[in-house]
Amino acid sequence: MVADGLDVLFCGINPGLMTAATGHHFARPGNRFWPVLHRSGFTPRLMDPSEQRELLSYGLGITNVVARATARADELSAAEYREGGRLLAEKVTRLAPRWLAVVGVTAYRAAFDDRKATVGPQERTFGDTRVWVLPNPSGLNAHWTTETMAEEYGRLRTRARA
C-alpha cells in the first residue's frame, strides 16, 4: 500500500498469517497499530485494517521489510532481513516519502545492520527520506503500552507535518 511522495511510509517487519490471509496490514486481533495510529493523531478516527487504502488520502502508506508471511517474526533469517533492507531502501528511494517509519527496532537493526539504533529519528536517510524507528505495535511487545506508543508515533506525526 504505497504511493509516490507520501508523508510517512510505515514499514512493518513482515506479514503475519492473518495479514496474509486477509490482505490487510496489521490485521491480527491484539495488534495495536490501528488504535495507536488514531491516538497519535495520524487518522481522525479508529480505522479497521480493511480500510487501509484510506490511509493514502492522509499521505500515509504501509509496506514491510520482508514479504514472506510467518506466524512470528523470529522465523525470519538474518539473510532475509538484510535482503529486505536492501529492497526497502530501493523502494524508498524510488517513492521518496518524507519519512520512513520502521515499526520495530529489532527489525530495523537487522535490516540495516545498525546494532545501536534506538526508537526515534535516525541519522540514516534514503535520498531525501528521513528515517524514524517506532515501537512494534504487536500485542507481544509488553515494553510499550498503547499510550506510550501513541506518544512516540505522535512525535513522528508532529515532525512529519511540520
Phi, psi and omega in degrees: 000081186226164175203164177291144169067030178293158172289312181222129171253108177281141183230110176281175180288298177197163180292135170281176182294324178293319177297317179298321181288323185263337186079012181246128180295145177053045187273345184293131175303138182098342175286133187264008183304308185294315175298320180293320178301318179290311183297333180277352178094004178291327179235147183284349179209164176289123181257153174271148178307330180292347180261016187306328182299333179298335180303325181303326180291343177262007181077024183240151176217172180221137173216188179225157174291312182240136183278337185288129178282140176217164175290323181221147181296335181288359175277353180276146179271162176301322179296321178296318178298313181298315179295320176299319177297319179296314180293323178297317178301318177297316180298315182293319178299320181289316186275335176053055171291159177293322181225139166257123180247104180272120182267095179132109182294325179296317179296317179298313180301316182289320184289327186241015176048051181236083186293343183261001182299144175231170177298137179126187180292146181249161175285328183299142172227161172237099189064234178269001182278124175276161183237137176228130176262128180248158175293147178290126183279005178305144175298344178282346181276091183279351182287339182236134173272169176302319182292315181291327174295316180300323177296316181292316177298323178296325176299316177296315180304316179299314179292321183292331183261003180283000000 
